[in-house]
Amino acid sequence: MRAGTRPFLARDMLKIGYTEQLAEDRARALSDTSVPYPFEVLFRVTTARAPEVERAVHRFLAGHRVSANREFFRVSLDAAKRAIHHCQQVVTGIRTWGSLPAVHRLRAGDRVALPLQAGQVFALTARPDFFSDSADVLDLWQAHSDDDLLEIHATHDPGHVAGLSDNDPGGETDPVPFLDREGTAHNRLLMGRERLVAGDSLVWLSDREGPNNCRSVVFEADGFCQVTYRTSSPQFHSSGMGRVRDTPSAS
C-alpha cells in the first residue's frame, strides 16, 4: 500500500492505492505528461493481502473521495496512515486468523505479513525431539508499536534462511535495509531475524481485549521459514536488544 500526493494539488489530497512494484516505480509510471509535477511517495506499508486492504481503505474513506472512479482522497497524511493501519488490522490482524486449536501450516512459497499492535507477543518454539509432547521457547519478542510488522517467508531451500541466535552466516545482516533502489527510503528497524525448520512453531499472543480474552494464533513450519520482526519505534533494553528476553535453547 502507498499514499502519495501531487505537489500541484491541495496538500491534503492524496492518492491511495497498492502496487506490486516498488512504490517509486509506480509513482514514476503515474507521473506522465498530463501532470506538471511527479508523484511523491509519502508513506507505504507491507501487506500480504494488498487488494483487500486497498478496498477496505477506500470504503473507510469513501466520504472523502474526490471522484468515485479515482483513487484520490481529500484527507491529511496522518488520517491516511491511521486509516491504512486500521484496515490492515481489519483484513489481516490477529482476529482474522483462527485461534487455537487451529494450527496454520507454513508451506514452501507462503509469504505472510502480520501487522502488529503494541504489546502483542511472539514466541518461537521447538520440540526437543520428534516424540516430545511439549515445546521449548527459543525466543520471545514483544511488539513495540501499532506500526510493527512480522514477516514469514517459507521455502524449500535452507540457504535462503538465517537465524541470528543460531549464528548462521549473514544472520545478523538486514536483508532489506531500504525500500527503494536509491537507498533513501529506510525500512523499519530490524529487531529480530530467526529461522524455523520443520516442526518449529511461532505463537502469536494478544491480550489487548483483556486477560480473559487472550487470543493465541499458531503457525507451524512444514519446511524452512525466515522470520523477521521490524519496528519503527524501537525500545531497547539494557542488553541492547528489543526482545522481551533472551531464552536459551534446551540442550
PAZAPA-4460 file (N, C-alpha, C; in steps of 0.05 Angstrom, whole numbers, plus 32768, in hexadecimal, padded with zeros to 4 digits):
% residues 251
    n_x    n_y    n_z   ca_x   ca_y   ca_z    c_x    c_y    c_z   seq   type   mol
   8011   7FE8   8000   8000   8000   8000   8012   8019   8000     1      M     A
   8008   802E   7FF3   8017   8047   7FF3   8004   805E   7FF4     2      R     A
   800D   8074   7FFE   7FFE   808D   7FFE   8010   80A2   7FF2     3      A     A
   8008   80AF   7FDC   8018   80C3   7FCF   8009   80DC   7FC9     4      G     A
   8016   80F1   7FC1   8009   810A   7FBB   8016   8117   7FA3     5      T     A
   8007   8127   7F95   8011   8138   7F7F   8015   8154   7F8A     6      R     A
   802D   815F   7F88   8032   817A   7F94   8020   8190   7F8A     7      P     A
   8016   818E   7F70   8006   81A3   7F66   7FEA   81A3   7F71     8      F     A
   7FE2   818D   7F7D   7FC8   818B   7F89   7FC8   8195   7FA6     9      L     A
   7FB1   8198   7FB2   7FB0   819F   7FCE   7FC0   818B   7FDE    10      A     A
   7FCE   8195   7FF3   7FE0   8184   8002   7FD1   816E   8011    11      R     A
   7FB7   8171   8015   7FA8   815C   8023   7F9A   8149   8010    12      D     A
   7FA2   8149   7FF7   7F96   8136   7FE4   7FAB   8120   7FDE    13      M     A
   7FA4   8107   7FE3   7FB6   80F1   7FE0   7FAB   80DC   7FCE    14      L     A
   7FBD   80CE   7FC0   7FB5   80B7   7FB0   7FBD   809E   7FC1    15      K     A
   7FAA   808D   7FC7   7FAF   8076   7FD8   7FA8   805D   7FC8    16      I     A
   7FBC   804B   7FC5   7FB7   8032   7FB6   7FCD   801F   7FBD    17      G     A
   7FCE   8009   7FAD   7FE3   7FF5   7FB2   7FF1   7FEF   7F98    18      Y     A
   8009   7FE4   7F9B   8019   7FDC   7F84   8029   7FC4   7F8B    19      T     A
   802F   7FB3   7F78   8041   7F9C   7F7B   805D   7FA4   7F73    20      E     A
   8061   7FBD   7F69   807B   7FC7   7F62   8087   7FD6   7F7B    21      Q     A
   809F   7FE0   7F77   80A9   7FF3   7F8B   8097   800C   7F89    22      L     A
   8092   8018   7FA0   8080   802F   7FA0   808A   8046   7F8E    23      A     A
   80A4   804B   7F8E   80AF   8060   7F7D   80AC   805A   7F5F    24      E     A
   80AE   8040   7F58   80AA   8039   7F3C   808D   803F   7F33    25      D     A
   807A   8038   7F45   805E   803D   7F3E   8059   805C   7F3D    26      R     A
   8065   806B   7F4F   8062   8088   7F4F   806C   8094   7F35    27      A     A
   8083   808A   7F2B   808E   8095   7F12   807C   808E   7EFB    28      R     A
   8070   8076   7EFB   805F   806E   7EE6   8046   807F   7EE5    29      A     A
   803D   8088   7EFC   8025   8099   7EFD   802B   80B6   7EF5    30      L     A
   8044   80BE   7EF7   804B   80DA   7EF2   8050   80DE   7ED4    31      S     A
   803A   80DE   7EC5   803D   80E1   7EA8   803C   80FF   7EA0    32      D     A
   803A   8104   7E86   803B   811F   7E7D   8023   8130   7E83    33      T     A
   800E   8124   7E8E   7FF5   8133   7E94   7FF6   8140   7EAF    34      S     A
   800C   813C   7EBE   800E   8149   7ED8   8028   8159   7ED9    35      V     A
   8029   8170   7EE5   8041   8181   7EE5   8057   8178   7EF8    36      P     A
   8050   8169   7F0D   8063   8160   7F20   8060   8142   7F25    37      Y     A
   8076   8134   7F2C   8074   8117   7F31   8067   8111   7F4C    38      P     A
   805C   80F9   7F4E   8052   80F0   7F67   8068   80ED   7F7B    39      F     A
   8062   80F1   7F94   8075   80ED   7FAA   806B   80D7   7FBD    40      E     A
   807B   80C3   7FC2   8072   80AE   7FD5   8076   80B8   7FF1    41      V     A
   8061   80B9   8000   8062   80C4   801B   8060   80AE   8031    42      L     A
   8054   8097   802A   8050   8082   803E   804B   8068   8030    43      F     A
   8054   8052   803C   8050   8038   8031   804F   8023   8047    44      R     A
   8040   800E   8043   8040   7FF7   8056   8041   7FDD   8045    45      V     A
   8049   7FC8   8052   804A   7FAE   8046   8033   7F9D   8050    46      T     A
   8025   7F90   803D   800F   7F7E   8045   800E   7F67   8031    47      T     A
   8005   7F50   803B   8003   7F38   802A   7FE8   7F38   801B    48      A     A
   7FD6   7F4B   8022   7FBC   7F4B   8014   7FB6   7F68   800C    49      R     A
   7FC7   7F72   7FFA   7FC5   7F8E   7FF2   7FAA   7F96   7FE5    50      A     A
   7F9F   7F86   7FD2   7F86   7F8E   7FC6   7F6F   7F91   7FDB    51      P     A
   7F6E   7F7E   7FEF   7F59   7F7F   8003   7F5D   7F97   8015    52      E     A
   7F77   7F9D   801D   7F7C   7FB4   802E   7F75   7FCE   801F    53      V     A
   7F7C   7FCF   8005   7F75   7FE7   7FF6   7F57   7FEB   7FF5    54      E     A
   7F47   7FD6   7FF0   7F2A   7FD9   7FEF   7F1F   7FE2   800A    55      R     A
   7F2A   7FD7   801F   7F21   7FDF   803A   7F27   7FFD   803F    56      A     A
   7F3F   8006   8037   7F46   8022   803B   7F34   8034   802B    57      V     A
   7F2E   802D   8012   7F1D   803D   8001   7F01   803E   800C    58      H     A
   7EF7   8028   8017   7EDC   8029   8024   7EDD   803B   803D    59      R     A
   7EF2   8038   804D   7EF4   8047   8066   7EF5   8065   8060    60      F     A
   7F02   806D   804A   7F05   8089   8044   7EF2   8093   802E    61      L     A
   7EDD   8083   8029   7ECB   8089   8013   7EC0   80A5   8014    62      A     A
   7EBB   80B0   802B   7EB0   80CA   802E   7EC3   80E0   8027    63      G     A
   7EDD   80D9   8024   7EF2   80ED   801E   7EFC   80EA   8001    64      H     A
   7EEF   80D9   7FF2   7EF9   80D3   7FD7   7EF2   80EB   7FC4    65      R     A
   7F06   80F3   7FB4   7F02   810A   7FA2   7EF1   8102   7F8B    66      V     A
   7EF4   80EA   7F80   7EE4   80E1   7F69   7EE0   80C3   7F6D    67      S     A
   7EC8   80BA   7F65   7EC0   809E   7F6A   7ED2   808A   7F5B    68      A     A
   7EDE   8092   7F45   7EEE   8080   7F35   7F0C   8086   7F36    69      N     A
   7F14   8096   7F49   7F30   809C   7F4C   7F39   8096   7F69    70      R     A
   7F53   8091   7F6D   7F5D   808A   7F88   7F68   80A2   7F97    71      E     A
   7F5B   80B9   7F93   7F64   80D1   7FA1   7F51   80D7   7FB8    72      F     A
   7F5D   80DF   7FCF   7F4E   80E4   7FE7   7F57   80FE   7FF4    73      F     A
   7F44   810E   7FFD   7F4B   8128   800A   7F4D   8123   8028    74      R     A
   7F64   8119   8030   7F69   8113   804C   7F86   811B   8052    75      V     A
   7F8D   811F   806B   7FA8   8124   8073   7FB8   810A   8072    76      S     A
   7FD3   810D   8070   7FE4   80F5   8070   7FE1   80E5   8089    77      L     A
   7FDE   80F3   80A0   7FDB   80E4   80B9   7FC1   80D4   80B9    78      D     A
   7FAB   80E0   80AF   7F92   80D1   80AD   7F94   80B9   809B    79      A     A
   7FA2   80BC   8084   7FA6   80A6   8072   7FB6   8090   807F    80      A     A
   7FCB   8096   808E   7FDB   8082   809C   7FCA   8072   80AF    81      K     A
   7FBA   8081   80BF   7FA9   8074   80D3   7F94   8062   80C6    82      R     A
   7F89   806B   80AF   7F75   805B   80A1   7F82   8041   8096    83      A     A
   7F9A   8043   808B   7FA8   802C   8080   7FAE   8018   8096    84      I     A
   7FB9   8022   80AC   7FBF   8010   80C3   7FA6   8002   80CD    85      H     A
   7F90   8011   80D0   7F77   8006   80D9   7F6E   7FF0   80C6    86      H     A
   7F6F   7FF5   80AC   7F65   7FE1   8099   7F77   7FC9   8097    87      C     A
   7F91   7FCD   809C   7FA3   7FB6   809E   7F9A   7FA3   80B4    88      Q     A
   7F93   7FAE   80CB   7F8A   7F9E   80E2   7F70   7F90   80DB    89      Q     A
   7F5E   7F9E   80CE   7F44   7F92   80C6   7F47   7F7B   80B3    90      V     A
   7F5A   7F7D   80A0   7F5D   7F69   808C   7F71   7F53   8094    91      V     A
   7F87   7F5A   80A1   7F9C   7F46   80A6   7FA5   7F45   80C3    92      T     A
   7F97   7F53   80D5   7F9F   7F53   80F1   7F9A   7F39   80FF    93      G     A
   7FA0   7F38   8119   7F9F   7F1E   8127   7F83   7F12   8128    94      I     A
   7F6E   7F23   8128   7F53   7F19   8129   7F4A   7F0C   810F    95      R     A
   7F59   7F0F   80F9   7F52   7F03   80E0   7F5D   7EE7   80DD    96      T     A
   7F6E   7EDE   80F0   7F7A   7EC4   80EF   7F6C   7EB2   8104    97      W     A
   7F68   7E99   80FC   7F5C   7E86   810F   7F6E   7E82   8127    98      G     A
   7F62   7E84   813F   7F71   7E80   8158   7F73   7E63   815E    99      S     A
   7F82   7E5C   8173   7F84   7E40   817C   7F68   7E35   8180   100      L     A
   7F64   7E1B   8178   7F77   7E06   8171   7F80   7E06   8154   101      P     A
   7F78   7E1A   8144   7F80   7E1A   8128   7F9F   7E1F   8127   102      A     A
   7FAC   7E12   8113   7FC8   7E15   810E   7FCB   7E1C   80F0   103      V     A
   7FD9   7E32   80EB   7FDD   7E3B   80CF   7FF8   7E31   80C5   104      H     A
   7FF7   7E20   80B1   8010   7E14   80A6   801E   7E27   8093   105      R     A
   8038   7E29   8096   8048   7E39   8084   8057   7E27   8071   106      L     A
   804E   7E29   8057   805A   7E18   8042   806A   7E29   802F   107      R     A
   807D   7E1C   8021   808F   7E2A   800F   807F   7E3C   7FFC   108      A     A
   8088   7E54   7FFA   807A   7E67   7FE8   8068   7E7A   7FF8   109      G     A
   8060   7E73   8010   804F   7E85   8021   805E   7E9D   8029   110      D     A
   8051   7EB4   8027   805C   7ECE   8031   8047   7EDB   8041   111      R     A
   804D   7EDF   805B   8039   7EEA   806E   8044   7F04   8079   112      V     A
   8033   7F19   8079   803B   7F33   8085   8025   7F39   809A   113      A     A
   802E   7F39   80B4   801B   7F3C   80CA   801E   7F58   80D6   114      L     A
   8009   7F69   80D4   800A   7F83   80E0   8006   7F81   80FE   115      P     A
   8019   7F8C   810E   8019   7F88   812B   800C   7FA0   8139   116      L     A
   8006   7F9C   8152   7FFD   7FB1   8164   800F   7FB1   817D   117      Q     A
   8014   7FC8   8188   8026   7FCA   819F   801D   7FB7   81B5   118      A     A
   8031   7FA9   81C0   802C   7F96   81D6   8027   7F7A   81CD   119      G     A
   8021   7F75   81B4   801D   7F59   81AB   8038   7F4B   81AC   120      Q     A
   8037   7F31   81B0   804F   7F21   81B5   8050   7F0A   81A0   121      V     A
   8069   7F04   8197   806E   7EED   8187   8081   7EDB   8195   122      F     A
   807B   7EC1   8197   808C   7EAD   81A2   8095   7E9A   818D   123      A     A
   80AF   7E96   8189   80B9   7E83   8176   80C0   7E6A   8186   124      L     A
   80B4   7E53   817E   80B7   7E3A   818E   80C1   7E23   817D   125      T     A
   80CD   7E10   818A   80D6   7DF8   817C   80D4   7DE0   818F   126      A     A
   80CD   7DC9   8185   80CC   7DB0   8195   80E9   7DA6   8197   127      R     A
   80F1   7D9C   81AF   810C   7D91   81B2   8111   7D7A   819F   128      P     A
   80FC   7D6A   819A   80FF   7D53   8187   80E3   7D4D   817C   129      D     A
   80E2   7D3B   8169   80C9   7D35   815B   80B4   7D2A   816D   130      F     A
   80BC   7D1D   8183   80A8   7D0F   8194   809F   7D20   81AC   131      F     A
   80A8   7D39   81AE   80A1   7D4A   81C4   8084   7D54   81C1   132      S     A
   8076   7D55   81D7   805B   7D60   81D7   805A   7D7E   81DC   133      D     A
   8070   7D89   81E5   8072   7DA6   81EB   808A   7DB2   81DC   134      S     A
   808A   7DCC   81DB   809F   7DDA   81CC   80AE   7DEE   81DF   135      A     A
   80C7   7DF3   81D9   80D6   7E07   81E7   80D4   7E22   81D9   136      D     A
   80D3   7E37   81E9   80D3   7E52   81DE   80F0   7E5A   81D8   137      V     A
   80F4   7E61   81BE   810F   7E69   81B5   8113   7E87   81B7   138      L     A
   80FE   7E96   81B0   8100   7EB3   81B0   80E4   7EBE   81B7   139      D     A
   80E4   7ED6   81C3   80CB   7EE3   81CA   80CE   7F00   81C3   140      L     A
   80BD   7F0A   81B0   80BE   7F25   81A6   80A5   7F33   81AD   141      W     A
   80A7   7F4D   81B3   808F   7F5D   81B9   808E   7F75   81A6   142      Q     A
   8076   7F7A   819A   8073   7F90   8188   8076   7FAB   8197   143      A     A
   8084   7FBE   818B   8089   7FD8   8197   8072   7FEC   8191   144      H     A
   8066   7FEA   8179   8052   7FFE   8171   803E   7FF1   815E   145      S     A
   8029   8001   8158   8014   7FF7   8146   801D   7FF8   8129   146      D     A
   8036   8001   8124   8040   8002   8109   8054   7FEC   8103   147      D     A
   8058   7FD9   8116   806B   7FC4   8113   8061   7FAF   8100   148      D     A
   8074   7F9F   80F5   806D   7F8B   80E1   807E   7F72   80E5   149      L     A
   8071   7F5B   80E3   807F   7F41   80E4   807A   7F33   80CA   150      L     A
   808F   7F2A   80BD   808D   7F1D   80A3   8098   7F00   80A5   151      E     A
   808B   7EEE   8096   8093   7ED2   8095   8095   7ECA   8077   152      I     A
   80AC   7EC0   806F   80AF   7EB6   8054   80B7   7E99   8056   153      H     A
   80A7   7E87   804A   80AC   7E6A   804B   80B9   7E62   8031   154      A     A
   80CD   7E4F   8033   80DC   7E46   801B   80E5   7E2A   801F   155      T     A
   80EC   7E1D   8008   80F8   7E02   8009   8116   7E04   800D   156      H     A
   8122   7E1B   8008   813F   7E1E   8007   814A   7E29   8022   157      D     A
   8159   7E19   8030   8165   7E22   804A   8178   7E39   8046   158      P     A
   8183   7E3C   802E   8195   7E52   8029   8188   7E6D   8028   159      G     A
   816D   7E6E   8028   815E   7E87   8026   8156   7E91   8042   160      H     A
   815D   7E83   8057   8156   7E8C   8072   816E   7E8E   8084   161      V     A
   816D   7E9F   8098   8183   7EA2   80AA   8178   7EAC   80C5   162      A     A
   8184   7EA3   80DB   817B   7EAB   80F5   8192   7EB8   8105   163      G     A
   818B   7ECE   8112   819F   7EDC   8122   81A8   7ECC   813A   164      L     A
   8195   7EC0   8148   819C   7EB1   8160   81AA   7E97   815A   165      S     A
   81A7   7E8D   8140   81B5   7E75   8138   81D0   7E7A   812D   166      D     A
   81D9   7E94   812D   81F3   7E9B   8122   81F6   7E93   8105   167      N     A
   81E0   7E93   80F6   81E1   7E8D   80D9   81F0   7EA3   80CA   168      D     A
   8200   7E9C   80B5   820D   7EB0   80A5   81F8   7EC4   809A   169      P     A
   81FD   7EDE   809F   81EB   7EF2   8095   81D2   7EF6   80A7   170      G     A
   81D0   7EE8   80BD   81B9   7EEA   80CE   81B6   7F05   80DB   171      G     A
   81CC   7F13   80DE   81CB   7F2E   80EB   81C6   7F44   80D7   172      E     A
   81C5   7F3D   80BD   81C2   7F51   80A8   81A5   7F57   80A1   173      T     A
   819E   7F70   809D   8183   7F77   8094   8181   7F70   8076   174      D     A
   8170   7F5E   806E   816E   7F57   8052   8161   7F6C   8040   175      P     A
   8151   7F7E   804D   8143   7F93   803D   8145   7FAD   804D   176      V     A
   815C   7FBA   804E   815F   7FD3   805E   8150   7FEB   8052   177      P     A
   814C   7FEB   8038   813F   8001   802A   8128   7FF7   801A   178      F     A
   8114   8009   8015   80FC   8002   8006   80FD   800E   7FEA   179      L     A
   8113   801B   7FE2   8115   8026   7FC8   8131   8020   7FBD   180      D     A
   8135   8023   7FA3   814F   801D   7F97   8164   8031   7F9E   181      R     A
   815C   8049   7FA4   8170   805E   7FA9   817B   805C   7FC6   182      E     A
   816F   804C   7FD7   8178   8049   7FF2   8172   8062   8003   183      G     A
   815C   806F   7FFE   8154   8087   800D   813B   8081   801F   184      T     A
   812B   806D   8018   8113   8066   8027   811A   804F   803A   185      A     A
   8120   8055   8053   8128   8040   8066   8110   802E   806D   186      H     A
   8116   8015   806F   8102   8001   8079   8100   8005   8097   187      N     A
   80EB   7FF9   80A3   80E9   7FF9   80C0   8102   7FEB   80CB   188      R     A
   8109   7FF2   80E4   8121   7FE7   80F0   811D   7FC9   80F5   189      L     A
   8130   7FB9   80ED   812F   7F9C   80F1   8137   7F95   810E   190      L     A
   8124   7F8A   811C   8128   7F84   8139   812B   7F66   813E   191      M     A
   8123   7F56   812A   8126   7F39   812E   8127   7F2B   8113   192      G     A
   8139   7F18   8110   813B   7F08   80F8   8142   7EEB   8100   193      R     A
   812F   7ED9   80FC   8133   7EBD   8105   8128   7EAA   80EF   194      E     A
   8131   7E92   80F1   8127   7E7D   80DE   8118   7E68   80ED   195      R     A
   8104   7E5D   80E0   80F5   7E46   80EA   80FB   7E2F   80D7   196      L     A
   80FB   7E17   80E2   80FD   7DFF   80D2   80E4   7DEE   80D7   197      V     A
   80E1   7DD9   80C8   80C9   7DC8   80C9   80C3   7DC0   80E6   198      A     A
   80AA   7DC5   80EE   80A1   7DBF   8109   80A3   7DD6   811D   199      G     A
   80B3   7DEB   8117   80B4   7E02   8128   809A   7E13   8125   200      D     A
   8095   7E22   8139   807C   7E32   8139   8081   7E4F   8141   201      S     A
   806F   7E60   8139   806F   7E7C   8141   8053   7E81   814C   202      L     A
   8052   7E8A   8165   8038   7E8F   8173   8034   7EAD   8176   203      V     A
   801E   7EB7   816C   8017   7ED4   816D   8002   7ED8   8183   204      W     A
   8009   7EE8   8197   7FF8   7EEC   81AE   7FF0   7F09   81B2   205      L     A
   7FD6   7F0D   81B9   7FCD   7F28   81BE   7FB8   7F28   81D4   206      S     A
   7FBB   7F3A   81E8   7FA7   7F3D   81FD   7F9C   7F59   81FE   207      D     A
   7F9D   7F67   81E7   7F94   7F83   81E6   7F76   7F86   81ED   208      R     A
   7F67   7F70   81EB   7F4B   7F71   81F2   7F46   7F68   820F   209      E     A
   7F5C   7F65   821E   7F5A   7F5D   823A   7F65   7F41   823E   210      G     A
   7F6E   7F3C   8257   7F7B   7F22   825C   7F68   7F0A   8259   211      P     A
   7F4F   7F0E   825A   7F3C   7EF8   8256   7F34   7EF4   8239   212      N     A
   7F3F   7F04   8227   7F3A   7F02   820A   7F54   7F00   81FA   213      N     A
   7F67   7EF2   8205   7F81   7EEF   81F7   7F7D   7EDE   81DE   214      C     A
   7F88   7EE7   81C8   7F88   7ED8   81AF   7FA3   7ECC   81AA   215      R     A
   7FA3   7EB3   81A0   7FBC   7EA4   819B   7FBA   7E99   817F   216      S     A
   7FCB   7EA2   816D   7FCC   7E98   8151   7FE6   7E8A   814D   217      V     A
   7FE5   7E71   8142   7FFD   7E61   8140   8003   7E5C   8122   218      V     A
   801C   7E61   811A   8026   7E5A   8100   803B   7E45   8103   219      F     A
   8039   7E2F   80F3   804D   7E19   80F5   805A   7E15   80DB   220      E     A
   8075   7E13   80DB   8085   7E11   80C3   8084   7DF4   80B9   221      A     A
   807F   7DF1   809E   8082   7DD7   8091   809D   7DD4   8085   222      D     A
   80AC   7DEA   8083   80C7   7DE9   8078   80D8   7DFE   8085   223      G     A
   80E6   7E0E   8074   80F7   7E24   807E   80E8   7E3E   807B   224      F     A
   80E9   7E4E   8090   80DC   7E68   8091   80EE   7E7E   809B   225      C     A
   80EE   7E94   808E   80FC   7EAC   8097   80E8   7EBE   80A5   226      Q     A
   80EE   7EC5   80BE   80DD   7ED6   80CE   80EC   7EF0   80D4   227      V     A
   80E0   7F07   80CD   80EC   7F21   80D3   80D8   7F32   80E2   228      T     A
   80E1   7F41   80F6   80D1   7F53   8105   80DC   7F6F   8102   229      Y     A
   80CB   7F83   80FB   80D5   7F9E   80F7   80C3   7FB2   8106   230      R     A
   80CF   7FC8   810F   80C1   7FDD   811D   80CA   7FF8   8114   231      T     A
   80B8   800C   8115   80C0   8027   810F   80C3   8037   8129   232      S     A
   80BD   802A   8140   80BF   8037   815A   80CE   8025   816D   233      S     A
   80E9   8022   8169   80F8   800E   8179   80FA   8017   8197   234      P     A
   80F9   8002   81A8   80FC   8006   81C5   8111   7FF2   81CE   235      Q     A
   8129   7FFC   81D3   813F   7FEB   81DA   8141   7FE6   81F8   236      F     A
   8147   7FCD   81FF   814B   7FC6   821B   8169   7FC9   8221   237      H     A
   8170   7FC4   823A   818C   7FC7   8242   819F   7FB5   8232   238      S     A
   8194   7F9F   8228   81A4   7F8D   8218   81A9   7F97   81FC   239      S     A
   8199   7FAC   81F4   819C   7FB8   81D9   8189   7FAB   81C5   240      G     A
   817A   7F96   81CE   8169   7F88   81BC   814C   7F91   81C0   241      M     A
   813C   7F8C   81AC   8120   7F94   81AE   810E   7F7D   81B6   242      G     A
   8119   7F67   81BF   8108   7F50   81C7   80FE   7F54   81E3   243      R     A
   80E9   7F44   81E9   80DF   7F44   8205   80F6   7F39   8217   244      V     A
   8102   7F24   820D   811A   7F19   821B   8126   7F04   8208   245      R     A
   813F   7EFE   820D   814C   7EE9   81FE   8149   7ECF   820D   246      D     A
   813D   7EBB   8200   8138   7EA1   820D   814A   7E8C   8201   247      T     A
   815D   7E80   8210   816F   7E6D   8204   8161   7E53   81FC   248      P     A
   816A   7E47   81E7   815F   7E2E   81DE   8167   7E18   81F1   249      S     A
   8155   7E04   81F4   815B   7DED   8205   816E   7DDB   81F6   250      A     A
   8180   7DCE   8204   8193   7DBC   81F7   8190   7DA0   8204   251      S     A
***
